[in-house]
Amino acid sequence: MHVRIRSLFAVATLAVLPPVLAAQGAPAEVSRTVEGGGISVKGWGGKVDANEEKNGLSINSAKFAGMGGGIHVTTGPATSYWNTGTKASGNYTVKATFTEPKFQNLNSHPHPYGIAIGVNDTESGAPTLLYCAAYGTGTFIVRGFGPAAFQMGGRAPTASDAVHKAAAKGEPVSQDIAMSVKDGKVSCSINGTVVATYDKAEVVGDGKLKSLDGLAGLRFGHNTEVHVSNFAVTKN
């Protein structure tokens, strides 16, 4: 099984909060609606988070479009996407390159983007999945959706030297992100370094995933603009 999408570079945006705002806590940021939204790349599906739906947003409030041989994603609401032709099972790796090149144009504070695996129940209205996502500030998170949302590694993002930082506001930043399942363990690698590993029992079971087998996809926080290239699913 092998799916690959290649592209040249593209741009996206994020920013760092001023120290005073960071100390006081960022105000809630409202998810916007993206003009011309929807999914226009064949073979992909998606869904916005339940709280975004409650606020009247839908998959058409974010934009998922082909560009430069890759995929250009603009949110809007926090959204998960999956490739309907990439069911992965057993030992496998899902990877892609994410580029957001102007640190902060759509949001007031950083939001993450990354790889999703174990995507199931896509027709139920409440898909289950596990994702590893990076921020352009040198941190990452591992989160999931089972019957409800769950988090690995604590509530706050985890700092890692492996995660690239944008040099400054308006500067580009790229991350190579991969999630691998092998011999009962699932791991996330960012820019070639394994940043987190979990036993299957930690992510599959009551309140979490039904299986690590499933569709492969992508995950984006709200109000982000990211270009995705080199998306691939391979057997380990």
Secondary structure, DSSP 8 states (H G I E B T S, - for coil): --EEE-------B-----HHHHHH----------TT-EE-STTEEEEE-HHHHHTT--GGGSEEEEETTEEEEEESS-EEEEEEEEEE-SSEEEEEEEEE-BS-SS-SS---EEEEEEEE-TTTTS-EEEEEEE-TBSEEEEEEESSSEEEES-SS-EE-TTS-B-SSTT--EEEEEEEEEETTEEEEEETTEEEEEEEHHHHBSTTSBS-S-EEEEEEE-SSEEEEEEEEEEEE-
